[in-house]
């Protein structure tokens, strides 16, 4: 190969190589692959309602307290007992039941809080059906006649009566008003398998207005229990609830603190003969709390006239308005008056 031929061959090689490079660049050979795009789903948010106590609808502050059972304490409600009254104002739910001669007793239900309680009094047959839907509650009372005691010991509850735990009752003075208990101590006697009570009511949200059918403005209600004692009760609407009065005077505990539940339910109930008598031989009435009947619900400054219904002792009582919808209560404490038929009137 002569010099001219060699130069021509080199030039040709360079041209060919340049063409190949150009083709490669044109075809994208030196490009970085386009980034792929992926769509990441936005995280879903779930709102979990804060836990509330089943009997008050108020927020749970202590999970240990929320997990304990209910404690029912029988408390005297006579005018004389009110000079020493302790505990009902701190209870989640209070039932007022008619006993002998038109006097009344309290079945005081604790779950979310603790208190000194008394004067503790004797059990009645009304208590057995009344508390059968509380998931086997603890039951504190000062005693009962043998027939009632037999019924108590066969009931769906944990018997913590004075006969069972005499050393755990505080004795203050003498007479029938001498027994008191500390709820914190009595909760400590719960068996390991004891569980919390179920919700007894539906509650409105904080600040939500009453929307029940037929809700009416009211100043309150009055109730007369009849009989020789004929306990007279009234509830006046006040800010934050219903101020209770009994036999013409404000209902306060021994410290002078007024008792003002957020809700009051007047559950009109039949009273039948229990078949038992008290210590002086008077027949003990028994409130019928299974079945159905009329109910007046005082809540959020309103009176709602509706119905109560409960198919069996293990079921909770449903309170419904004139349209058949559940009546929602104000979160807080509730008193239930087991009032005789025709005994109440709006104020």
Secondary structure, 3 states (H helix, E strand, C coil): CCHHHHHHHHHHHHHHHHHHHHHHHHCCCCCCCCCCCCCCCCCCCCCCCCCECCCCCCECCCHHHHCCCCEEEEEECCCCHHHCCECHHHCCEEEEEECHHHCEEEEEEECCCCCEEECECCCCCHHHHHCCCCCCCEEECCCCCHHHHHHHHCCCCEECCCCCCHHHCEECCCCCCCEEEEHHHHHCCCCCCCCCCCCCCEECCCCCCCCCCCCEECCEEEEECCCCCCCEEEEEEECCEEEEEECCEECECCCCCECEECEEEEECECEEEEEEECCCCCEEEEECCCEEEEEEEEECCEEEEEEEEECCCCCCCEEECCCCCECEECCCCEEEECCECCCEEEC
